[in-house]
């Protein structure tokens, strides 16, 4: 009877050890999954940062830019022109 009880205790300990191994493995898998996601997000943000750094914004008062669209508004005459009128003004007051 003592031998059957000790067998049960050893089975119980073995089962408990397997459960601990599974929870340990699960914990490690979850931790590595979060680490992988963190690395991918950091890579994505760095890539987007490089792409954003490479873009340039054109000057909105560039005469050639406005000439393609019909000119820039001359507030003195109220018409669109190429932006070279020395007496006209091209920005709002």
N, C-alpha and C positions, 0 to 999 in steps of 0.2 A: 504494500500500500504506500509506503514511503517512496518507493521507486516510481510509482505512477504519479504521485504528487510532484516529485522533482521533475519528472518528464513534462508535466503540465506547466510548471514554472519555467522550465527552459524553453518550452514552446511559446509561452507568453512573452518571455524576454526576447526571443527571436522575432516574434511578430512585432513587438514594440520597436526593435532595432530596425526592422524593415520600414515601419511607418516613419521613423526618424530619418531614415535614408531618403524616403520619398519626399518628405517635407523639406529636407535639405536640398535635394535635387530641384524641387519645385521652386524653392526660394532663390536658388542660384539661376535657374532659367528665367524667372521673372526679373531678377536683377540685371541679367545680361540683356534681356529684351529692352528694358528701360534704357540701359546704357547705349544700345544700338540705336534706338529711337533718338536719343539725345545727340549722338554723333551725326546721324542723318540730318536732323534739324539744324545743327550747327553748320554742316556742310552746305545745306540749302541756303541758309542766311548769308554765308560768306560768298556763295556763288551769286546770289541776287545783289549783294553789295558791290561785287566787282562789275556786274552788268550796269548797275545804277551809276557807278563811278565813271563808266565809259561814255555815258550819254552827255550831250551838251545841249544847252538851251540857247536858241538863237535870240539875238537882240530883236525886240518887238518894234523898234524904230528904224530898222534897217531899210534904206530906200529901195534896194533891189528886191527885198522880200515883199514890200508893199506894191511895187510896180507890177509884179506878176498878178496880184489880186486886184489891180485897177488903181492903185495908188494909195496914198495916205490922206486922211482928211485934213484939209487946210481950214482952220477955224476962221481965218480972216475972210476967205472967199466962200466958204461953205461947200467947196467942191473937193473931189479927189484929185491929187496931182502927185508928181514924183518926189515931193518933199524938198525941193531946192529953192522955193520962193524966199528971198531974203527978208521980205517984210511980213511974211505969213508966220503963223505959229501953229505947231502941230501937236501940242499937248493941251489937255484941259487946264484951265486956270485953277 
